[in-house]
């Protein structure tokens, strides 16, 4: 499970949970952790970027869906992990 994607999805579901600084740190960590050769890395970067920028121009949901499509990971597994912590 990608921790950067988990945080972005959690942010999409709970928009007041993370500060702008936390989202920016997640973005920076995502860029540092993955190189362009990893499957879904571009989507992981873009989702983290979108959450950190939090503007209408950058749709994190679009990039999250692309990530799940490219990697084959199950989005519901991420949602379940988020809900488990509640």
Secondary structure, 3 states (H helix, E strand, C coil): CCHHHHHHHHHHHCCCCCCHHHHHHHHHHHHHHCCCCCCCHHHHHHHHHHHHHCCCCCCHHHHHHHHHHHHCCCHHHHHHHHHHCC
